[in-house]
């Protein structure tokens, strides 16, 4: 995976007026925080940020922040988008030690839907957790958590204790918390039966 480097500058002005000034210059305002240092208002080229964002490797991944000759490892913790244009309008970066364990949410994805007898019978996958919070070294954050649905029947659930996670990844929630379940589409079937008995 190619390393993402964000070349930033420190913002002199903060507040709404300062942020507007930065955006008018084709840059994106943000905040760098965490660690032993206080928050620092920063800005980055909007085009550079969008290019990094659309690789899919920016949010929730270790990124190198560059300011002049200095570099440090950070994680993008929050990115705000314009509600209409969907263009990024602000971002938060968290300073991290790349080997330290951090708490972060990663997406949950599913595979082998066609190998689930319950889904083949017309059942539906009911997902309770779309993003799983984990504790993981900052330089080993997985892209996602993949759950194999092979063999799952109607009525069966995937629990956090069932997940096959890398040895250095620990879920924040433990045990029998349900991640997803294969449910019958019984509600619609019973409605159809009721309609048929009335007709």
C-alpha positions as a Markdown table, in Angstrom:
| # | Residue | x | y | z |
|---|---|---|---|---|
| 1 | Unk | 0.0 | 0.0 | 0.0 |
| 2 | Unk | 1.5 | 3.4 | -1.0 |
| 3 | Unk | 2.1 | 5.7 | 1.9 |
| 4 | Unk | -0.1 | 8.8 | 2.0 |
| 5 | Unk | 1.7 | 12.0 | 2.8 |
| 6 | Unk | -0.2 | 15.2 | 3.6 |
| 7 | Unk | 1.8 | 18.4 | 3.2 |
| 8 | Unk | 0.3 | 20.9 | 5.7 |
| 9 | Unk | 0.8 | 24.4 | 6.8 |
| 10 | Unk | -0.1 | 26.0 | 10.2 |
| 11 | Unk | -3.1 | 28.3 | 10.0 |
| 12 | Unk | -2.6 | 31.8 | 11.5 |
| 13 | Unk | -6.3 | 32.6 | 11.8 |
| 14 | Unk | -8.9 | 30.4 | 13.4 |
| 15 | Unk | -12.7 | 30.6 | 13.6 |
| 16 | Unk | -15.3 | 30.9 | 10.9 |
| 17 | Unk | -13.5 | 33.9 | 9.1 |
| 18 | Unk | -10.2 | 32.1 | 9.1 |
| 19 | Unk | -11.7 | 28.9 | 7.8 |
| 20 | Unk | -13.5 | 30.8 | 5.0 |
| 21 | Unk | -10.2 | 32.5 | 4.1 |
| 22 | Unk | -8.4 | 29.1 | 3.9 |
| 23 | Unk | -11.2 | 27.6 | 1.7 |
| 24 | Unk | -11.2 | 30.7 | -0.6 |
| 25 | Unk | -7.4 | 30.0 | -1.2 |
| 26 | Unk | -8.2 | 26.4 | -2.4 |
| 27 | Unk | -7.2 | 24.8 | 0.9 |
| 28 | Unk | -9.0 | 22.7 | 3.5 |
| 29 | Unk | -8.9 | 23.7 | 7.2 |
| 30 | Unk | -8.3 | 21.1 | 9.8 |
| 31 | Unk | -7.1 | 20.5 | 13.4 |
| 32 | Unk | -4.2 | 18.4 | 14.6 |
| 33 | Unk | -4.5 | 17.1 | 18.2 |
| 34 | Unk | -3.6 | 14.3 | 20.5 |
| 35 | Unk | -0.4 | 13.2 | 22.2 |
| 36 | Unk | 1.4 | 15.6 | 24.7 |
| 37 | Unk | 1.0 | 18.6 | 22.5 |
| 38 | Unk | -2.0 | 21.0 | 22.2 |
| 39 | Unk | -4.3 | 21.3 | 19.2 |
| 40 | Unk | -2.8 | 23.1 | 16.2 |
| 41 | Unk | -5.0 | 24.6 | 13.4 |
| 42 | Unk | -3.6 | 23.4 | 10.0 |
| 43 | Unk | -4.6 | 23.6 | 6.3 |
| 44 | Unk | -3.8 | 21.4 | 3.3 |
| 45 | Unk | -4.4 | 21.7 | -0.4 |
| 46 | Unk | -8.0 | 20.7 | -1.1 |
| 47 | Unk | -7.0 | 18.9 | -4.3 |
| 48 | Unk | -4.2 | 17.0 | -2.5 |
| 49 | Unk | -6.7 | 16.0 | 0.3 |
| 50 | Unk | -9.4 | 14.9 | -2.1 |
| 51 | Unk | -6.8 | 12.8 | -4.1 |
| 52 | Unk | -5.8 | 11.1 | -0.8 |
| 53 | Unk | -9.4 | 10.6 | 0.3 |
| 54 | Unk | -10.5 | 9.0 | -3.0 |
| 55 | Unk | -7.8 | 6.3 | -2.7 |
| 56 | Unk | -9.9 | 4.9 | 0.2 |
| 57 | Unk | -6.7 | 4.8 | 2.3 |
| 58 | Unk | -7.1 | 8.1 | 4.2 |
| 59 | Unk | -9.9 | 7.7 | 6.7 |
| 60 | Unk | -8.9 | 5.3 | 9.5 |
| 61 | Unk | -5.4 | 4.6 | 8.3 |
| 62 | Unk | -1.9 | 5.7 | 9.3 |
| 63 | Unk | -0.9 | 8.8 | 7.3 |
| 64 | Unk | 2.4 | 10.8 | 7.3 |
| 65 | Unk | 1.9 | 14.5 | 8.0 |
| 66 | Unk | 4.6 | 16.7 | 6.6 |
| 67 | Unk | 5.3 | 20.3 | 7.8 |
| 68 | Unk | 8.4 | 21.7 | 6.2 |
| 69 | Unk | 11.1 | 19.2 | 7.0 |
| 70 | Unk | 9.2 | 17.6 | 10.0 |
| 71 | Unk | 7.1 | 14.5 | 9.6 |
| 72 | Unk | 4.9 | 12.7 | 12.0 |
| 73 | Unk | 2.3 | 9.8 | 12.0 |
| 74 | Unk | -1.3 | 10.7 | 12.3 |
| 75 | Unk | -4.7 | 9.2 | 11.8 |
| 76 | Unk | -7.7 | 11.0 | 10.2 |
| 77 | Unk | -10.3 | 10.8 | 12.9 |
| 78 | Unk | -13.1 | 12.9 | 11.3 |
| 79 | Unk | -13.8 | 14.4 | 7.9 |
| 80 | Unk | -16.8 | 16.8 | 7.5 |
| 81 | Unk | -18.4 | 17.1 | 4.1 |
| 82 | Unk | -20.6 | 19.9 | 2.6 |
| 83 | Unk | -24.2 | 18.6 | 2.8 |
| 84 | Unk | -25.0 | 19.5 | -0.8 |
| 85 | Unk | -21.8 | 19.2 | -2.8 |
| 86 | Unk | -20.2 | 16.4 | -0.7 |
| 87 | Unk | -16.9 | 18.3 | -0.9 |
| 88 | Unk | -14.7 | 18.0 | 2.3 |
| 89 | Unk | -15.0 | 21.2 | 4.4 |
| 90 | Unk | -13.0 | 20.3 | 7.6 |
| 91 | Unk | -10.9 | 17.4 | 9.0 |
| 92 | Unk | -9.4 | 16.3 | 12.3 |
| 93 | Unk | -6.0 | 14.5 | 12.6 |
| 94 | Unk | -4.9 | 12.6 | 15.6 |
| 95 | Unk | -1.2 | 12.3 | 16.5 |
| 96 | Unk | -0.1 | 8.7 | 17.1 |
| 97 | Unk | 2.9 | 6.6 | 17.9 |
| 98 | Unk | 2.8 | 4.2 | 14.9 |
| 99 | Unk | 3.5 | 1.2 | 17.2 |
| 100 | Unk | 1.1 | 2.3 | 20.0 |
| 101 | Unk | -2.3 | 0.6 | 20.3 |
| 102 | Unk | -5.2 | 2.8 | 19.3 |
| 103 | Unk | -9.0 | 2.4 | 19.4 |
| 104 | Unk | -10.5 | 2.8 | 16.0 |
| 105 | Unk | -13.6 | 1.6 | 14.1 |
| 106 | Unk | -13.2 | -0.4 | 10.9 |
| 107 | Unk | -15.9 | -1.5 | 8.5 |
| 108 | Unk | -17.4 | -5.0 | 8.6 |
| 109 | Unk | -18.0 | -6.8 | 5.3 |
| 110 | Unk | -19.4 | -10.2 | 4.4 |
| 111 | Unk | -18.5 | -12.8 | 1.9 |
| 112 | Unk | -19.9 | -16.1 | 0.5 |
| 113 | Unk | -23.5 | -15.1 | 0.7 |
| 114 | Unk | -24.3 | -17.8 | -1.9 |
| 115 | Unk | -22.8 | -20.5 | 0.5 |
| 116 | Unk | -25.3 | -19.6 | 3.3 |
| 117 | Unk | -28.2 | -22.2 | 3.2 |
| 118 | Unk | -30.4 | -19.7 | 5.1 |
| 119 | Unk | -29.9 | -16.9 | 2.6 |
| 120 | Unk | -30.4 | -19.4 | -0.3 |
| 121 | Unk | -33.8 | -20.3 | 1.2 |
| 122 | Unk | -34.8 | -16.7 | 1.0 |
| 123 | Unk | -33.6 | -15.5 | 4.4 |
| 124 | Unk | -32.2 | -12.0 | 4.9 |
| 125 | Unk | -28.9 | -10.9 | 6.4 |
| 126 | Unk | -29.7 | -8.6 | 9.4 |
| 127 | Unk | -26.5 | -6.6 | 10.2 |
| 128 | Unk | -26.3 | -5.2 | 13.7 |
| 129 | Unk | -22.7 | -3.8 | 13.6 |
| 130 | Unk | -21.5 | -2.1 | 10.4 |
| 131 | Unk | -18.3 | -0.9 | 12.0 |
| 132 | Unk | -16.4 | -2.8 | 14.6 |
| 133 | Unk | -14.4 | -0.9 | 17.2 |
| 134 | Unk | -11.0 | -2.5 | 17.8 |
| 135 | Unk | -7.8 | -2.0 | 19.7 |
| 136 | Unk | -4.8 | -2.4 | 17.3 |
| 137 | Unk | -1.3 | -1.1 | 16.7 |
| 138 | Unk | -1.6 | 2.0 | 14.6 |
| 139 | Unk | 0.6 | 0.6 | 11.9 |
| 140 | Unk | -1.4 | -2.7 | 11.6 |
| 141 | Unk | -5.0 | -1.3 | 11.2 |
| 142 | Unk | -6.9 | -3.8 | 8.9 |
| 143 | Unk | -8.8 | -2.5 | 5.9 |
| 144 | Unk | -11.9 | -4.2 | 7.1 |
| 145 | Unk | -13.2 | -7.2 | 9.0 |
| 146 | Unk | -14.4 | -9.9 | 6.7 |
| 147 | Unk | -17.1 | -12.4 | 7.9 |
| 148 | Unk | -17.6 | -15.7 | 6.0 |
| 149 | Unk | -21.3 | -16.6 | 5.8 |
| 150 | Unk | -20.6 | -20.2 | 4.7 |
| 151 | Unk | -23.0 | -22.6 | 6.4 |
| 152 | Unk | -25.2 | -20.1 | 8.2 |
| 153 | Unk | -28.8 | -21.2 | 8.5 |
| 154 | Unk | -31.9 | -19.1 | 9.2 |
| 155 | Unk | -31.9 | -18.3 | 12.9 |
| 156 | Unk | -28.1 | -18.4 | 13.3 |
| 157 | Unk | -26.1 | -15.4 | 14.4 |
| 158 | Unk | -22.5 | -14.3 | 14.0 |
| 159 | Unk | -21.2 | -13.2 | 17.4 |
| 160 | Unk | -18.0 | -11.1 | 18.2 |
| 161 | Unk | -16.6 | -14.3 | 19.8 |
| 162 | Unk | -16.9 | -16.0 | 16.4 |
| 163 | Unk | -14.7 | -13.5 | 14.5 |
| 164 | Unk | -11.4 | -14.6 | 13.2 |
| 165 | Unk | -9.2 | -11.5 | 13.9 |
| 166 | Unk | -5.5 | -11.1 | 13.5 |
| 167 | Unk | -3.5 | -11.8 | 16.7 |
| 168 | Unk | -2.7 | -8.1 | 17.3 |
| 169 | Unk | -6.4 | -7.0 | 16.9 |
| 170 | Unk | -8.8 | -7.1 | 19.9 |
| 171 | Unk | -12.5 | -6.1 | 19.7 |
| 172 | Unk | -13.6 | -3.5 | 22.2 |
| 173 | Unk | -17.0 | -5.3 | 22.6 |
| 174 | Unk | -16.6 | -8.9 | 23.7 |
| 175 | Unk | -18.3 | -12.2 | 23.7 |
| 176 | Unk | -21.9 | -12.9 | 22.6 |
| 177 | Unk | -22.6 | -9.5 | 21.1 |
| 178 | Unk | -24.4 | -10.2 | 17.8 |
| 179 | Unk | -22.7 | -8.7 | 14.7 |
| 180 | Unk | -25.2 | -10.1 | 12.2 |
| 181 | Unk | -27.9 | -12.8 | 11.9 |
| 182 | Unk | -29.7 | -14.7 | 9.2 |
| 183 | Unk | -33.4 | -14.0 | 9.6 |
| 184 | Unk | -36.4 | -15.5 | 7.9 |
| 185 | Unk | -38.4 | -13.1 | 5.8 |
| 186 | Unk | -41.4 | -14.4 | 7.9 |
| 187 | Unk | -43.2 | -11.1 | 8.3 |
| 188 | Unk | -43.9 | -10.8 | 4.6 |
| 189 | Unk | -44.8 | -14.5 | 4.3 |
| 190 | Unk | -47.3 | -14.3 | 7.2 |
| 191 | Unk | -48.8 | -11.2 | 5.6 |
| 192 | Unk | -49.2 | -13.1 | 2.3 |
| 193 | Unk | -50.8 | -16.0 | 4.2 |
| 194 | Unk | -53.2 | -13.7 | 5.9 |
| 195 | Unk | -54.1 | -12.1 | 2.6 |
| 196 | Unk | -54.6 | -15.5 | 1.0 |
| 197 | Unk | -56.9 | -16.7 | 3.8 |
| 198 | Unk | -59.0 | -13.6 | 3.6 |
| 199 | Unk | -59.3 | -13.9 | -0.2 |
